[in-house]
Amino acid sequence: MTREEIKDVILEIIEDIDEDAEFDNLDADAPLRDQLDLDSMDFLDIVMELRKRYQLQIPEDEYPELASLTSCVNYLEPKLKDA
């Protein structure tokens, strides 16, 4: 998967969780939870969806790696390179 495809997947998952999510002014380097109406359960839903779609195991101590859109892509890129 390319970086752009990974970004699209993350945004698609967020949109599935929160249909009202606005991405127009999204800062890729700022924490997603601060910009979107995501709570801790929503965040876990994102992790669970990544697990379901791509059989990814994301340890809880690595959750901070998924804070921003850029950090999500950076974290997931090597894990999804063959997806």
Backbone as XML, in Angstrom:
<?xml version="1.0"?>
<chain id="A" units="angstrom">
  <residue number="1" name="MET">
    <atom name="N" x="0.837" y="-1.192" z="0.000"/>
    <atom name="CA" x="0.000" y="0.000" z="0.000"/>
    <atom name="C" x="0.873" y="1.244" z="0.000"/>
  </residue>
  <residue number="2" name="THR">
    <atom name="N" x="0.420" y="2.230" z="-0.716"/>
    <atom name="CA" x="1.141" y="3.502" z="-0.726"/>
    <atom name="C" x="0.727" y="4.328" z="0.487"/>
  </residue>
  <residue number="3" name="ARG">
    <atom name="N" x="1.482" y="5.371" z="0.743"/>
    <atom name="CA" x="1.156" y="6.274" z="1.849"/>
    <atom name="C" x="-0.230" y="6.885" z="1.637"/>
  </residue>
  <residue number="4" name="GLU">
    <atom name="N" x="-0.526" y="7.251" z="0.398"/>
    <atom name="CA" x="-1.828" y="7.860" z="0.093"/>
    <atom name="C" x="-2.962" y="6.865" z="0.325"/>
  </residue>
  <residue number="5" name="GLU">
    <atom name="N" x="-2.767" y="5.612" z="-0.038"/>
    <atom name="CA" x="-3.786" y="4.576" z="0.184"/>
    <atom name="C" x="-4.012" y="4.347" z="1.676"/>
  </residue>
  <residue number="6" name="ILE">
    <atom name="N" x="-2.939" y="4.357" z="2.449"/>
    <atom name="CA" x="-3.063" y="4.184" z="3.899"/>
    <atom name="C" x="-3.846" y="5.358" z="4.486"/>
  </residue>
  <residue number="7" name="LYS">
    <atom name="N" x="-3.515" y="6.562" z="4.052"/>
    <atom name="CA" x="-4.239" y="7.750" z="4.523"/>
    <atom name="C" x="-5.730" y="7.625" z="4.194"/>
  </residue>
  <residue number="8" name="ASP">
    <atom name="N" x="-6.036" y="7.205" z="2.979"/>
    <atom name="CA" x="-7.436" y="7.053" z="2.575"/>
    <atom name="C" x="-8.159" y="6.009" z="3.426"/>
  </residue>
  <residue number="9" name="VAL">
    <atom name="N" x="-7.470" y="4.926" z="3.753"/>
    <atom name="CA" x="-8.070" y="3.876" z="4.593"/>
    <atom name="C" x="-8.392" y="4.433" z="5.976"/>
  </residue>
  <residue number="10" name="ILE">
    <atom name="N" x="-7.448" y="5.166" z="6.564"/>
    <atom name="CA" x="-7.663" y="5.743" z="7.899"/>
    <atom name="C" x="-8.865" y="6.681" z="7.869"/>
  </residue>
  <residue number="11" name="LEU">
    <atom name="N" x="-8.926" y="7.553" z="6.873"/>
    <atom name="CA" x="-10.048" y="8.498" z="6.783"/>
    <atom name="C" x="-11.365" y="7.762" z="6.540"/>
  </residue>
  <residue number="12" name="GLU">
    <atom name="N" x="-11.323" y="6.704" z="5.764"/>
    <atom name="CA" x="-12.527" y="5.908" z="5.507"/>
    <atom name="C" x="-13.027" y="5.261" z="6.794"/>
  </residue>
  <residue number="13" name="ILE">
    <atom name="N" x="-12.114" y="4.712" z="7.580"/>
    <atom name="CA" x="-12.496" y="4.091" z="8.855"/>
    <atom name="C" x="-13.088" y="5.140" z="9.788"/>
  </residue>
  <residue number="14" name="ILE">
    <atom name="N" x="-12.459" y="6.310" z="9.861"/>
    <atom name="CA" x="-12.979" y="7.376" z="10.725"/>
    <atom name="C" x="-14.366" y="7.795" z="10.257"/>
  </residue>
  <residue number="15" name="GLU">
    <atom name="N" x="-14.550" y="7.911" z="8.963"/>
    <atom name="CA" x="-15.859" y="8.306" z="8.433"/>
    <atom name="C" x="-16.929" y="7.259" z="8.739"/>
  </residue>
  <residue number="16" name="ASP">
    <atom name="N" x="-16.547" y="5.973" z="8.724"/>
    <atom name="CA" x="-17.488" y="4.913" z="9.093"/>
    <atom name="C" x="-17.903" y="5.027" z="10.555"/>
  </residue>
  <residue number="17" name="ILE">
    <atom name="N" x="-16.976" y="5.444" z="11.399"/>
    <atom name="CA" x="-17.241" y="5.583" z="12.831"/>
    <atom name="C" x="-18.031" y="6.857" z="13.113"/>
  </residue>
  <residue number="18" name="ASP">
    <atom name="N" x="-17.658" y="7.939" z="12.442"/>
    <atom name="CA" x="-18.296" y="9.248" z="12.650"/>
    <atom name="C" x="-18.677" y="9.840" z="11.293"/>
  </residue>
  <residue number="19" name="GLU">
    <atom name="N" x="-19.926" y="9.629" z="10.906"/>
    <atom name="CA" x="-20.396" y="10.069" z="9.590"/>
    <atom name="C" x="-20.315" y="11.584" z="9.412"/>
  </residue>
  <residue number="20" name="ASP">
    <atom name="N" x="-20.276" y="12.318" z="10.518"/>
    <atom name="CA" x="-20.231" y="13.781" z="10.453"/>
    <atom name="C" x="-18.809" y="14.339" z="10.473"/>
  </residue>
  <residue number="21" name="ALA">
    <atom name="N" x="-17.811" y="13.469" z="10.426"/>
    <atom name="CA" x="-16.415" y="13.915" z="10.484"/>
    <atom name="C" x="-16.120" y="14.846" z="9.316"/>
  </residue>
  <residue number="22" name="GLU">
    <atom name="N" x="-15.483" y="15.959" z="9.646"/>
    <atom name="CA" x="-15.099" y="16.968" z="8.647"/>
    <atom name="C" x="-13.595" y="16.883" z="8.431"/>
  </residue>
  <residue number="23" name="PHE">
    <atom name="N" x="-13.181" y="16.611" z="7.204"/>
    <atom name="CA" x="-11.758" y="16.479" z="6.906"/>
    <atom name="C" x="-11.201" y="17.680" z="6.153"/>
  </residue>
  <residue number="24" name="ASP">
    <atom name="N" x="-12.040" y="18.675" z="5.843"/>
    <atom name="CA" x="-11.610" y="19.816" z="5.023"/>
    <atom name="C" x="-10.422" y="20.565" z="5.627"/>
  </residue>
  <residue number="25" name="ASN">
    <atom name="N" x="-10.441" y="20.785" z="6.928"/>
    <atom name="CA" x="-9.388" y="21.556" z="7.589"/>
    <atom name="C" x="-8.498" y="20.685" z="8.468"/>
  </residue>
  <residue number="26" name="LEU">
    <atom name="N" x="-8.453" y="19.407" z="8.163"/>
    <atom name="CA" x="-7.686" y="18.467" z="8.977"/>
    <atom name="C" x="-6.192" y="18.727" z="8.837"/>
  </residue>
  <residue number="27" name="ASP">
    <atom name="N" x="-5.536" y="18.904" z="9.972"/>
    <atom name="CA" x="-4.081" y="19.053" z="10.015"/>
    <atom name="C" x="-3.503" y="17.655" z="10.226"/>
  </residue>
  <residue number="28" name="ALA">
    <atom name="N" x="-2.803" y="17.150" z="9.232"/>
    <atom name="CA" x="-2.290" y="15.776" z="9.279"/>
    <atom name="C" x="-1.314" y="15.539" z="10.425"/>
  </residue>
  <residue number="29" name="ASP">
    <atom name="N" x="-0.729" y="16.623" z="10.958"/>
    <atom name="CA" x="0.264" y="16.474" z="12.021"/>
    <atom name="C" x="-0.288" y="16.722" z="13.428"/>
  </residue>
  <residue number="30" name="ALA">
    <atom name="N" x="-1.545" y="17.112" z="13.516"/>
    <atom name="CA" x="-2.164" y="17.362" z="14.821"/>
    <atom name="C" x="-2.940" y="16.123" z="15.260"/>
  </residue>
  <residue number="31" name="PRO">
    <atom name="N" x="-3.073" y="15.932" z="16.564"/>
    <atom name="CA" x="-3.811" y="14.763" z="17.052"/>
    <atom name="C" x="-5.238" y="14.714" z="16.491"/>
  </residue>
  <residue number="32" name="LEU">
    <atom name="N" x="-5.597" y="13.539" z="15.988"/>
    <atom name="CA" x="-6.930" y="13.358" z="15.406"/>
    <atom name="C" x="-8.031" y="13.598" z="16.436"/>
  </residue>
  <residue number="33" name="ARG">
    <atom name="N" x="-7.809" y="13.126" z="17.662"/>
    <atom name="CA" x="-8.848" y="13.260" z="18.693"/>
    <atom name="C" x="-9.128" y="14.713" z="19.037"/>
  </residue>
  <residue number="34" name="ASP">
    <atom name="N" x="-8.133" y="15.587" z="18.861"/>
    <atom name="CA" x="-8.332" y="17.005" z="19.140"/>
    <atom name="C" x="-9.092" y="17.693" z="18.018"/>
  </residue>
  <residue number="35" name="GLN">
    <atom name="N" x="-9.027" y="17.148" z="16.824"/>
    <atom name="CA" x="-9.640" y="17.784" z="15.661"/>
    <atom name="C" x="-11.007" y="17.219" z="15.303"/>
  </residue>
  <residue number="36" name="LEU">
    <atom name="N" x="-11.200" y="15.960" z="15.608"/>
    <atom name="CA" x="-12.453" y="15.285" z="15.274"/>
    <atom name="C" x="-13.147" y="14.881" z="16.564"/>
  </residue>
  <residue number="37" name="ASP">
    <atom name="N" x="-14.389" y="14.594" z="16.475"/>
    <atom name="CA" x="-15.154" y="14.224" z="17.662"/>
    <atom name="C" x="-14.969" y="12.733" z="17.958"/>
  </residue>
  <residue number="38" name="LEU">
    <atom name="N" x="-13.733" y="12.359" z="18.326"/>
    <atom name="CA" x="-13.407" y="10.965" z="18.596"/>
    <atom name="C" x="-13.107" y="10.784" z="20.077"/>
  </residue>
  <residue number="39" name="ASP">
    <atom name="N" x="-13.770" y="9.805" z="20.671"/>
    <atom name="CA" x="-13.447" y="9.487" z="22.060"/>
    <atom name="C" x="-12.603" y="8.208" z="22.097"/>
  </residue>
  <residue number="40" name="SER">
    <atom name="N" x="-12.309" y="7.730" z="23.282"/>
    <atom name="CA" x="-11.430" y="6.566" z="23.389"/>
    <atom name="C" x="-12.051" y="5.321" z="22.765"/>
  </residue>
  <residue number="41" name="MET">
    <atom name="N" x="-13.361" y="5.186" z="22.834"/>
    <atom name="CA" x="-14.024" y="4.037" z="22.199"/>
    <atom name="C" x="-13.910" y="4.123" z="20.681"/>
  </residue>
  <residue number="42" name="ASP">
    <atom name="N" x="-14.045" y="5.322" z="20.131"/>
    <atom name="CA" x="-13.880" y="5.505" z="18.690"/>
    <atom name="C" x="-12.462" y="5.118" z="18.268"/>
  </residue>
  <residue number="43" name="PHE">
    <atom name="N" x="-11.500" y="5.521" z="19.068"/>
    <atom name="CA" x="-10.113" y="5.190" z="18.773"/>
    <atom name="C" x="-9.913" y="3.673" z="18.769"/>
  </residue>
  <residue number="44" name="LEU">
    <atom name="N" x="-10.503" y="2.993" z="19.742"/>
    <atom name="CA" x="-10.405" y="1.528" z="19.783"/>
    <atom name="C" x="-11.099" y="0.907" z="18.578"/>
  </residue>
  <residue number="45" name="ASP">
    <atom name="N" x="-12.195" y="1.514" z="18.136"/>
    <atom name="CA" x="-12.874" y="1.029" z="16.934"/>
    <atom name="C" x="-11.957" y="1.112" z="15.714"/>
  </residue>
  <residue number="46" name="ILE">
    <atom name="N" x="-11.164" y="2.174" z="15.632"/>
    <atom name="CA" x="-10.209" y="2.317" z="14.529"/>
    <atom name="C" x="-9.186" y="1.180" z="14.584"/>
  </residue>
  <residue number="47" name="VAL">
    <atom name="N" x="-8.652" y="0.934" z="15.773"/>
    <atom name="CA" x="-7.669" y="-0.140" z="15.953"/>
    <atom name="C" x="-8.288" y="-1.492" z="15.598"/>
  </residue>
  <residue number="48" name="MET">
    <atom name="N" x="-9.519" y="-1.736" z="16.049"/>
    <atom name="CA" x="-10.186" y="-3.008" z="15.777"/>
    <atom name="C" x="-10.461" y="-3.182" z="14.277"/>
  </residue>
  <residue number="49" name="GLU">
    <atom name="N" x="-10.807" y="-2.107" z="13.614"/>
    <atom name="CA" x="-11.072" y="-2.186" z="12.170"/>
    <atom name="C" x="-9.786" y="-2.484" z="11.404"/>
  </residue>
  <residue number="50" name="LEU">
    <atom name="N" x="-8.676" y="-1.891" z="11.819"/>
    <atom name="CA" x="-7.391" y="-2.203" z="11.196"/>
    <atom name="C" x="-7.042" y="-3.675" z="11.414"/>
  </residue>
  <residue number="51" name="ARG">
    <atom name="N" x="-7.345" y="-4.179" z="12.595"/>
    <atom name="CA" x="-7.096" y="-5.592" z="12.895"/>
    <atom name="C" x="-7.956" y="-6.482" z="12.001"/>
  </residue>
  <residue number="52" name="LYS">
    <atom name="N" x="-9.221" y="-6.117" z="11.872"/>
    <atom name="CA" x="-10.146" y="-6.923" z="11.079"/>
    <atom name="C" x="-9.776" y="-6.914" z="9.594"/>
  </residue>
  <residue number="53" name="ARG">
    <atom name="N" x="-9.486" y="-5.738" z="9.058"/>
    <atom name="CA" x="-9.202" y="-5.619" z="7.620"/>
    <atom name="C" x="-7.860" y="-6.199" z="7.216"/>
  </residue>
  <residue number="54" name="TYR">
    <atom name="N" x="-6.849" y="-5.978" z="8.059"/>
    <atom name="CA" x="-5.478" y="-6.297" z="7.650"/>
    <atom name="C" x="-4.767" y="-7.265" z="8.592"/>
  </residue>
  <residue number="55" name="GLN">
    <atom name="N" x="-5.491" y="-7.864" z="9.535"/>
    <atom name="CA" x="-4.916" y="-8.803" z="10.497"/>
    <atom name="C" x="-3.716" y="-8.202" z="11.219"/>
  </residue>
  <residue number="56" name="LEU">
    <atom name="N" x="-3.827" y="-6.909" z="11.543"/>
    <atom name="CA" x="-2.761" y="-6.214" z="12.257"/>
    <atom name="C" x="-2.964" y="-6.343" z="13.756"/>
  </residue>
  <residue number="57" name="GLN">
    <atom name="N" x="-1.907" y="-6.654" z="14.437"/>
    <atom name="CA" x="-1.926" y="-6.635" z="15.889"/>
    <atom name="C" x="-1.185" y="-5.378" z="16.329"/>
  </residue>
  <residue number="58" name="ILE">
    <atom name="N" x="-1.918" y="-4.459" z="16.942"/>
    <atom name="CA" x="-1.307" y="-3.220" z="17.399"/>
    <atom name="C" x="-1.294" y="-3.242" z="18.924"/>
  </residue>
  <residue number="59" name="PRO">
    <atom name="N" x="-0.116" y="-3.406" z="19.514"/>
    <atom name="CA" x="-0.031" y="-3.445" z="20.978"/>
    <atom name="C" x="-0.485" y="-2.116" z="21.585"/>
  </residue>
  <residue number="60" name="GLU">
    <atom name="N" x="-1.106" y="-2.206" z="22.736"/>
    <atom name="CA" x="-1.635" y="-1.014" z="23.397"/>
    <atom name="C" x="-0.567" y="0.043" z="23.638"/>
  </residue>
  <residue number="61" name="ASP">
    <atom name="N" x="0.647" y="-0.385" z="23.926"/>
    <atom name="CA" x="1.708" y="0.592" z="24.184"/>
    <atom name="C" x="2.139" y="1.328" z="22.908"/>
  </residue>
  <residue number="62" name="GLU">
    <atom name="N" x="1.658" y="0.873" z="21.747"/>
    <atom name="CA" x="1.965" y="1.560" z="20.488"/>
    <atom name="C" x="0.809" y="2.437" z="19.999"/>
  </residue>
  <residue number="63" name="TYR">
    <atom name="N" x="-0.281" y="2.484" z="20.736"/>
    <atom name="CA" x="-1.423" y="3.324" z="20.341"/>
    <atom name="C" x="-1.038" y="4.793" z="20.123"/>
  </residue>
  <residue number="64" name="PRO">
    <atom name="N" x="-0.118" y="5.352" z="20.934"/>
    <atom name="CA" x="0.262" y="6.754" z="20.685"/>
    <atom name="C" x="0.821" y="6.998" z="19.276"/>
  </residue>
  <residue number="65" name="GLU">
    <atom name="N" x="1.323" y="5.942" z="18.632"/>
    <atom name="CA" x="1.830" y="6.065" z="17.264"/>
    <atom name="C" x="0.713" y="6.413" z="16.281"/>
  </residue>
  <residue number="66" name="LEU">
    <atom name="N" x="-0.538" y="6.243" z="16.701"/>
    <atom name="CA" x="-1.691" y="6.476" z="15.831"/>
    <atom name="C" x="-2.383" y="7.802" z="16.141"/>
  </residue>
  <residue number="67" name="ALA">
    <atom name="N" x="-1.706" y="8.689" z="16.821"/>
    <atom name="CA" x="-2.340" y="9.935" z="17.280"/>
    <atom name="C" x="-2.755" y="10.856" z="16.139"/>
  </residue>
  <residue number="68" name="SER">
    <atom name="N" x="-1.867" y="11.077" z="15.182"/>
    <atom name="CA" x="-2.182" y="11.985" z="14.071"/>
    <atom name="C" x="-2.257" y="11.183" z="12.773"/>
  </residue>
  <residue number="69" name="LEU">
    <atom name="N" x="-2.778" y="11.804" z="11.749"/>
    <atom name="CA" x="-2.867" y="11.125" z="10.462"/>
    <atom name="C" x="-1.473" y="10.778" z="9.938"/>
  </residue>
  <residue number="70" name="THR">
    <atom name="N" x="-0.547" y="11.708" z="10.065"/>
    <atom name="CA" x="0.831" y="11.463" z="9.610"/>
    <atom name="C" x="1.479" y="10.335" z="10.399"/>
  </residue>
  <residue number="71" name="SER">
    <atom name="N" x="1.312" y="10.343" z="11.723"/>
    <atom name="CA" x="1.926" y="9.279" z="12.523"/>
    <atom name="C" x="1.273" y="7.926" z="12.236"/>
  </residue>
  <residue number="72" name="CYS">
    <atom name="N" x="-0.024" y="7.920" z="11.936"/>
    <atom name="CA" x="-0.705" y="6.671" z="11.543"/>
    <atom name="C" x="-0.064" y="6.107" z="10.279"/>
  </residue>
  <residue number="73" name="VAL">
    <atom name="N" x="0.091" y="6.958" z="9.289"/>
    <atom name="CA" x="0.678" y="6.516" z="8.019"/>
    <atom name="C" x="2.101" y="6.028" z="8.242"/>
  </residue>
  <residue number="74" name="ASN">
    <atom name="N" x="2.888" y="6.775" z="9.013"/>
    <atom name="CA" x="4.271" y="6.376" z="9.292"/>
    <atom name="C" x="4.332" y="5.029" z="10.000"/>
  </residue>
  <residue number="75" name="TYR">
    <atom name="N" x="3.424" y="4.818" z="10.941"/>
    <atom name="CA" x="3.402" y="3.573" z="11.705"/>
    <atom name="C" x="2.928" y="2.393" z="10.849"/>
  </residue>
  <residue number="76" name="LEU">
    <atom name="N" x="1.897" y="2.645" z="10.053"/>
    <atom name="CA" x="1.283" y="1.548" z="9.289"/>
    <atom name="C" x="1.994" y="1.209" z="7.989"/>
  </residue>
  <residue number="77" name="GLU">
    <atom name="N" x="2.736" y="2.156" z="7.442"/>
    <atom name="CA" x="3.372" y="1.925" z="6.130"/>
    <atom name="C" x="4.204" y="0.652" z="6.073"/>
  </residue>
  <residue number="78" name="PRO">
    <atom name="N" x="5.128" y="0.420" z="7.003"/>
    <atom name="CA" x="5.913" y="-0.825" z="6.905"/>
    <atom name="C" x="5.053" y="-2.081" z="7.157"/>
  </residue>
  <residue number="79" name="LYS">
    <atom name="N" x="4.004" y="-1.936" z="7.959"/>
    <atom name="CA" x="3.145" y="-3.077" z="8.280"/>
    <atom name="C" x="2.223" y="-3.440" z="7.117"/>
  </residue>
  <residue number="80" name="LEU">
    <atom name="N" x="1.913" y="-2.459" z="6.278"/>
    <atom name="CA" x="0.973" y="-2.692" z="5.179"/>
    <atom name="C" x="1.651" y="-2.648" z="3.805"/>
  </residue>
  <residue number="81" name="LYS">
    <atom name="N" x="2.963" y="-2.718" z="3.784"/>
    <atom name="CA" x="3.666" y="-2.580" z="2.507"/>
    <atom name="C" x="3.268" y="-3.645" z="1.495"/>
  </residue>
  <residue number="82" name="ASP">
    <atom name="N" x="2.865" y="-4.817" z="1.984"/>
    <atom name="CA" x="2.479" y="-5.902" z="1.076"/>
    <atom name="C" x="0.978" y="-6.077" z="0.969"/>
  </residue>
  <residue number="83" name="ALA">
    <atom name="N" x="0.235" y="-5.180" z="1.605"/>
    <atom name="CA" x="-1.238" y="-5.327" z="1.601"/>
    <atom name="C" x="-1.840" y="-4.873" z="0.275"/>
  </residue>
</chain>
